[in-house]
Amino acid sequence: MNLLVVDDSPTNRKLLRITLEEEGHTVLEAADGAEALAMLERHRIDAIVSDILMPNMDGYRLCHELRRSVNFKHIAFVHYTSTYTSPGDLNLSQTVGADGYLTKPASTQKLLRAIEDAIAKSEKRKVSAADKSDTMFVMKQYSAALIQKLEERNAELERTQVDLIKANQELARQTDKVEKLNAVLEERVRERTADLQASNRHLERRNAEIQNFYHTLSHELKTPLTSAREFISILLDGLAGPLNDTQTEHLAIALESCDQIRVCLNDLLDTTRLETGKFTIELKSTSLEELVRQAAISFGPQATAKRIGLKTNIQTGLPQLQVDPNRITQVIANLVNNAIKFTPEGGRIEINAGAATEPGFVQVSVRDTGGGIPVEEHDRIFDRLYQVKPGDAASGQGMGLGLYLCRQLVELHGGRITVASEPGKGSTFTFTLPMTAADAK
């Protein structure tokens, strides 16, 4: 069959066309009643499926004009609407001569059945004359239906307008409330910002004072400390006369204490230089293998004194590195010294050096069989002045600067340092260095 779909919505026309074409029908489209009448002059149409509410000419008027026409009165006509859905709308549809009336959306089966019923009714009209006797009655009903729809739309618009006014009033109240809250918050933010800025300035002054104190203290203590250490060494060497065993033991303890204080003072000086931007590194072509071996030799006596096994595992063929050898030695020495300090007698320490898993880097790791470090402490042990809680296996005397300096020195070379440890299972500190030169900072 040749069907004509009349609807001012292109989307609705397309959906109907696709549905009807899948059932084997030929489908044409028109956007309103006037366009539909023009198409009827050019095409043979068996049935029309038309919306009602359309511009130019609506579905009621289109159906009425067809029934008044000798040429088109027989065409099957179905109103298909989502707007005109009252019983009065159905009556008017029947009055103007529609063969069927459906409300949107309808199933495909229901639509096809309505079209088939409409075509059956249209066959009966082919033998009758065009109906012109009830035009005035039809137009009266048509006008009444339009007026009713206009009144319903006006009432709906009035209700919508009232709702919009209420919504706008509520929006205005909420907007005013939000603006007041924003003003209060902005004032609080300004006050808080001013407080924070003042606190920051105070902290900066205090930090500068502390750094200056560290620097002064380190310098002032190093000179008498050096003198005290030299005199102790003279006594230990027997240059001031013979010593008994007890005196030798006491002087050795005093010398070791002087060395510990010297390390602390050097750490303070390095920290001060780092914080004030005066710290520099001097890059040189350096053998990492040599640095590791020298560290093992230097700490051999201390490890032996505690009956700790100290060994090295160095990968052959490591490249020369562009690093500051003194500073990398300082990192290795700090890690090995900590390992000896926290490993019980009879324990083991390994210093490993080789290629890192990250391409372009080498790594050094110091593994011990000490008491280990709690997992919750891992992220903090490299912080300045932080020390593991007293009583833990890794706690001990110190200023909390050693690992902080290790991290700073490694990062200045373009590497990073990490720790893997659990209580009772020892610790492994690992740092990486780039094979290519890092920018000296």
WOBEL-V460179 format. One record per residue. N is the residue number from 1. PSI is psi in whole degrees, 0 to 359 (NA if undefined). BURIAL is b if it has 9 or more other ideal C-beta (glycine too) atoms within 8 Angstrom, else e. D_LAST is the distance of its C-alpha to the last C-alpha in Angstrom with 1 decimal. Layout:
BEGIN
{{N PSI BURIAL D_LAST} {N PSI BURIAL D_LAST}}
END
This chain:
BEGIN
{{1 153 e 87.0} {2 116 b 85.7} {3 147 b 83.8} {4 121 b 82.5} {5 125 b 79.6} {6 116 b 79.5} {7 138 b 76.5} {8 354 e 74.3} {9 115 e 71.2} {10 325 e 69.9} {11 315 e 68.2} {12 319 b 71.4} {13 317 b 73.3} {14 317 e 70.9} {15 317 e 71.0} {16 319 b 74.8} {17 313 b 75.0} {18 317 e 72.9} {19 314 b 74.9} {20 326 b 78.3} {21 327 b 77.4} {22 339 e 76.4} {23 7 e 80.0} {24 9 e 81.4} {25 155 b 82.2} {26 128 e 81.6} {27 130 b 79.8} {28 163 b 79.6} {29 148 b 77.7} {30 146 b 78.6} {31 343 b 76.6} {32 180 b 79.6} {33 319 b 83.4} {34 316 e 84.1} {35 326 b 82.0} {36 316 b 83.7} {37 321 b 87.2} {38 323 b 86.1} {39 328 b 84.9} {40 334 b 88.2} {41 339 e 90.0} {42 340 e 88.0} {43 151 e 87.6} {44 121 e 89.8} {45 132 b 88.4} {46 327 b 89.8} {47 151 b 87.8} {48 133 b 85.5} {49 114 b 82.8} {50 140 b 81.9} {51 168 b 79.7} {52 308 b 81.5} {53 104 b 79.1} {54 155 b 78.3} {55 168 e 78.4} {56 296 e 81.3} {57 122 b 83.6} {58 181 b 83.0} {59 328 b 84.3} {60 310 b 87.4} {61 321 b 88.6} {62 314 b 87.7} {63 319 b 89.9} {64 318 b 92.7} {65 323 b 92.8} {66 318 b 93.0} {67 340 b 95.9} {68 350 b 97.7} {69 134 b 97.3} {70 322 e 99.9} {71 329 e 97.4} {72 2 b 94.6} {73 335 b 96.4} {74 348 e 96.4} {75 132 b 92.6} {76 139 b 91.2} {77 128 b 88.8} {78 123 b 86.3} {79 132 b 84.4} {80 101 b 80.9} {81 154 b 79.2} {82 359 e 76.7} {83 314 e 77.8} {84 92 b 81.6} {85 7 e 82.1} {86 163 e 84.9} {87 324 e 88.5} {88 324 e 89.6} {89 320 b 87.1} {90 317 b 88.7} {91 317 b 92.2} {92 322 b 91.3} {93 318 b 89.8} {94 324 b 93.1} {95 319 b 95.1} {96 354 b 93.5} {97 15 b 94.3} {98 142 b 91.1} {99 344 b 91.9} {100 159 b 88.9} {101 121 b 86.3} {102 147 b 83.0} {103 143 e 80.0} {104 146 e 76.5} {105 150 e 75.0} {106 151 b 77.7} {107 161 e 77.5} {108 317 e 78.3} {109 318 e 81.5} {110 322 b 82.6} {111 315 b 81.9} {112 321 b 83.8} {113 320 e 86.7} {114 321 b 86.9} {115 317 b 87.0} {116 317 e 89.7} {117 321 b 91.8} {118 320 b 91.4} {119 322 b 92.6} {120 319 e 95.6} {121 325 b 96.5} {122 332 b 96.1} {123 329 e 98.8} {124 334 e 101.4} {125 344 b 100.7} {126 340 e 101.4} {127 357 e 105.1} {128 162 e 105.2} {129 161 e 105.2} {130 138 e 102.2} {131 115 b 102.1} {132 2 e 102.4} {133 334 e 104.5} {134 23 e 101.8} {135 315 b 99.4} {136 319 e 99.9} {137 316 e 99.5} {138 315 b 96.3} {139 326 b 94.8} {140 315 e 95.7} {141 320 b 93.9} {142 315 b 91.0} {143 319 e 90.7} {144 321 e 91.0} {145 319 b 88.2} {146 318 e 85.9} {147 319 e 86.7} {148 317 b 86.0} {149 320 b 82.6} {150 318 e 81.7} {151 319 e 82.7} {152 318 e 80.6} {153 320 e 77.6} {154 318 e 78.1} {155 319 e 78.3} {156 318 e 75.2} {157 321 e 73.4} {158 317 e 74.7} {159 318 e 73.3} {160 320 e 70.0} {161 320 e 69.9} {162 316 e 70.6} {163 320 e 67.9} {164 320 e 65.4} {165 315 e 66.4} {166 318 e 65.8} {167 319 e 62.5} {168 321 e 61.5} {169 316 e 62.6} {170 320 e 60.6} {171 320 e 57.6} {172 319 e 58.0} {173 316 e 58.2} {174 321 e 55.1} {175 317 e 53.2} {176 319 e 54.2} {177 316 e 53.2} {178 319 e 49.7} {179 320 e 49.2} {180 317 e 50.1} {181 320 e 47.8} {182 320 e 45.0} {183 318 e 45.7} {184 316 e 45.6} {185 318 e 42.4} {186 320 e 40.7} {187 320 e 41.8} {188 321 e 40.5} {189 318 e 37.2} {190 315 e 37.0} {191 316 e 38.0} {192 321 e 35.6} {193 318 e 32.7} {194 319 e 33.7} {195 316 e 33.8} {196 320 e 30.4} {197 318 e 28.9} {198 319 e 30.6} {199 319 e 29.5} {200 318 e 25.8} {201 319 e 26.2} {202 316 e 27.9} {203 322 e 25.3} {204 319 e 22.5} {205 316 e 24.6} {206 319 e 25.4} {207 318 b 21.8} {208 320 e 21.0} {209 318 e 24.1} {210 316 e 23.3} {211 319 b 19.8} {212 321 e 21.6} {213 315 e 24.3} {214 314 b 22.1} {215 314 b 20.5} {216 315 e 24.0} {217 316 b 25.7} {218 314 b 23.4} {219 319 b 24.0} {220 329 e 27.7} {221 334 b 28.3} {222 321 b 26.6} {223 306 e 29.2} {224 328 e 32.4} {225 318 b 30.9} {226 318 e 30.3} {227 315 e 33.9} {228 319 b 35.3} {229 319 b 33.8} {230 318 e 35.1} {231 322 e 38.5} {232 318 b 38.6} {233 320 b 37.7} {234 317 b 40.5} {235 318 b 43.0} {236 328 b 42.0} {237 355 e 42.4} {238 12 e 46.0} {239 339 e 45.5} {240 9 e 47.2} {241 165 e 50.0} {242 153 e 50.7} {243 146 b 49.4} {244 174 e 51.1} {245 320 e 49.5} {246 315 e 49.0} {247 318 b 47.3} {248 317 b 45.0} {249 316 e 44.0} {250 319 e 43.3} {251 325 b 41.2} {252 319 b 39.2} {253 318 e 38.5} {254 320 b 37.5} {255 319 b 35.1} {256 321 e 33.5} {257 320 e 33.1} {258 319 b 31.5} {259 321 b 28.9} {260 318 b 28.3} {261 322 b 27.8} {262 319 b 25.5} {263 315 e 23.2} {264 317 b 23.4} {265 320 b 22.6} {266 321 b 19.5} {267 319 b 18.4} {268 316 b 19.2} {269 315 b 17.2} {270 319 b 14.0} {271 317 b 14.7} {272 317 b 15.3} {273 321 b 12.1} {274 315 b 10.2} {275 331 e 12.8} {276 3 e 12.7} {277 17 e 9.0} {278 5 e 9.6} {279 134 b 7.9} {280 157 e 6.1} {281 148 b 6.9} {282 108 e 9.4} {283 134 b 10.4} {284 156 e 14.2} {285 119 e 17.0} {286 144 b 18.1} {287 115 e 21.1} {288 324 b 20.6} {289 318 b 24.3} {290 319 e 24.3} {291 317 b 21.7} {292 317 b 23.9} {293 319 b 27.1} {294 320 b 26.0} {295 318 b 25.1} {296 320 b 28.5} {297 316 e 30.3} {298 321 e 28.7} {299 3 b 29.7} {300 310 b 33.0} {301 319 e 35.1} {302 318 b 33.9} {303 319 b 34.6} {304 321 b 38.0} {305 330 e 38.9} {306 9 b 38.7} {307 43 e 40.3} {308 131 b 37.4} {309 123 e 37.0} {310 117 b 33.6} {311 163 b 33.1} {312 147 b 30.5} {313 107 b 30.7} {314 124 b 28.5} {315 135 e 28.9} {316 152 e 30.0} {317 20 e 28.3} {318 140 b 24.7} {319 162 e 22.5} {320 140 e 20.2} {321 149 b 16.6} {322 92 b 13.5} {323 171 b 11.8} {324 107 b 11.5} {325 324 b 15.2} {326 320 e 15.4} {327 323 b 13.0} {328 324 b 14.8} {329 321 b 18.0} {330 320 b 17.2} {331 310 b 16.9} {332 316 b 20.1} {333 319 b 21.9} {334 316 b 21.4} {335 317 b 22.7} {336 319 b 25.6} {337 317 b 26.5} {338 319 b 26.8} {339 317 b 28.9} {340 319 b 31.2} {341 321 e 31.5} {342 6 b 32.5} {343 128 b 34.6} {344 165 e 38.3} {345 140 e 40.3} {346 1 e 41.3} {347 186 b 38.3} {348 147 b 36.0} {349 134 b 32.3} {350 135 b 30.8} {351 114 b 27.4} {352 140 b 27.1} {353 134 b 24.7} {354 189 b 25.2} {355 140 e 24.4} {356 163 e 23.2} {357 333 e 25.3} {358 123 e 22.6} {359 140 e 22.9} {360 8 e 20.1} {361 152 b 18.9} {362 164 b 20.1} {363 153 b 20.7} {364 133 b 21.6} {365 144 b 24.1} {366 114 b 25.9} {367 136 b 29.2} {368 171 b 31.7} {369 35 b 35.2} {370 195 b 34.6} {371 345 b 35.8} {372 172 b 33.1} {373 133 b 31.3} {374 143 b 32.9} {375 322 e 31.6} {376 346 e 31.3} {377 348 b 28.7} {378 319 b 26.3} {379 349 e 24.3} {380 344 e 24.0} {381 343 b 23.5} {382 2 b 19.6} {383 151 e 19.9} {384 133 e 19.3} {385 7 e 22.6} {386 137 b 24.4} {387 145 e 27.1} {388 146 b 29.6} {389 138 e 33.0} {390 140 e 35.2} {391 338 e 37.8} {392 163 b 35.7} {393 333 b 35.3} {394 8 b 31.6} {395 155 b 31.9} {396 180 e 31.7} {397 149 e 30.7} {398 176 e 27.2} {399 357 e 25.0} {400 27 b 23.3} {401 342 b 19.8} {402 304 b 19.7} {403 328 b 19.1} {404 313 b 16.8} {405 322 b 14.5} {406 313 b 15.2} {407 315 b 14.1} {408 316 b 10.8} {409 317 b 10.1} {410 316 b 11.5} {411 328 b 9.7} {412 333 b 6.2} {413 1 b 8.2} {414 13 e 9.8} {415 194 b 12.9} {416 160 e 15.1} {417 140 b 17.6} {418 168 e 21.2} {419 141 b 24.4} {420 119 e 28.0} {421 150 b 30.7} {422 146 e 34.1} {423 130 b 36.2} {424 358 e 38.4} {425 13 e 36.6} {426 184 b 33.6} {427 151 b 29.9} {428 115 b 27.5} {429 129 b 23.7} {430 132 b 21.9} {431 150 b 18.3} {432 156 b 17.2} {433 141 b 14.8} {434 146 b 14.8} {435 334 e 17.1} {436 161 e 15.2} {437 134 e 11.8} {438 156 b 8.8} {439 126 e 6.2} {440 134 e 3.8} {441 NA e 0.0}}
END
